[in-house]
Each structure stands twice: as structure tokens, then as C-alpha cells.
């Protein structure tokens, strides 16, 4: 089972830096594409293009994959998935890790944050405007994927500040797992196994 671990954009560090090596110990093949180059606009389009090219380089075309988007990569998983379909690579599932959910249309990150936060305000999960963030990053329109989701979806919650988003994922009928960061690999493996079985 191959899990493509899409890191947070803008070269931000993962909250789960040891996830890949812990997945190997659980029989999951992790692929972590290099996604740099999204520091200038259009940030989202550059991220999707770079991630897609890296996946094409690292994974055989016919190999089914799960796309696992962490943080601000979450709303981009549909666009990365569309690129995989175009490359004839099946996606058997999507997992968002402490991420905002994609929504129809082409909202901005700021609009997603307002819509998915309990009081419509920027949360404290590291997703708010940061001093090292490009000025247009939160206000750019994200790529639209009309037919997403095209595979089963799940949500992995390791950051309590994203609990409201996990509830929204449950309302969509997604499988949700809540766990401590140090137990994330086992929870993700269970989630991927379940998604693969329902796809």
C-alpha cells in the first residue's frame, strides 16, 4: 500500500516528522514528494504541479496510491488527485491530517478558514497568517476540482485546534481518527486500510 505524504506548502515543517519511517514499520510504503518552489504566486498551482511531477517520478503509473495532505496541503489534494487520474494512476483514498477541508468552487485559504472555524476566525493550529508567509498566500483562489472526491476520504486529527474541522469531516460521512502525534502512524495505517477496503 502506497501513501503519498503531501507536506505543508511553503516548505513548512511537518508536525509529524517521523511519520514516514513509522509507516514503513507498519507495512505502508511512504512516498514524500519534494514540493518546493511554491514561494511565489500562484502558490497553490505551483505546489500542485511540483507534487504531481514528483509523484510521477517516484511512483509507477499503474500503482494505486492514497494521497495524504497535511496542514495547508489538505485543500489541494483534489487537484493533486486530478493530476494522478490524468496520469492514469489510481487514487484509492484521500486522508487529510490536521487540515482544512476542500470545498466546491475556488475559495481562498482565508475563506476556508472562516467557513470551517467554530467562530469563523483564524484558528491557532498554525494555519493563520504568519510573518514568513507571502502576502497573497491566503487570498489566492485555490484550484477547482468539480468531481472531487473521486475516492473514499478520511481525516486524521492530531491537533486539538482542528477538532471542529474533524467534526465537519464526520458530517460528510468521512472516517475520522483522533490520536496523539506519536500514535499517528498506526492510526493512519488503520485509516488507509479501511479506505482501501471501501474503494
Secondary structure by P-SEA (a helix, b strand, c coil): cccccccccccccccccaaaaaaaaacbbbbbcccccccccaaaaaaaaaaaaaaaacccccbbbbbbbccccccaaaaaaaaaaaacbbbcbbbbccbbbbbcccccaaaaaaaccccccccccccccccccccccccccccccccccccbbbbbbccccaaaaaaaaaaaccbbbbbcccaaaaaaaaaaaaaaaac
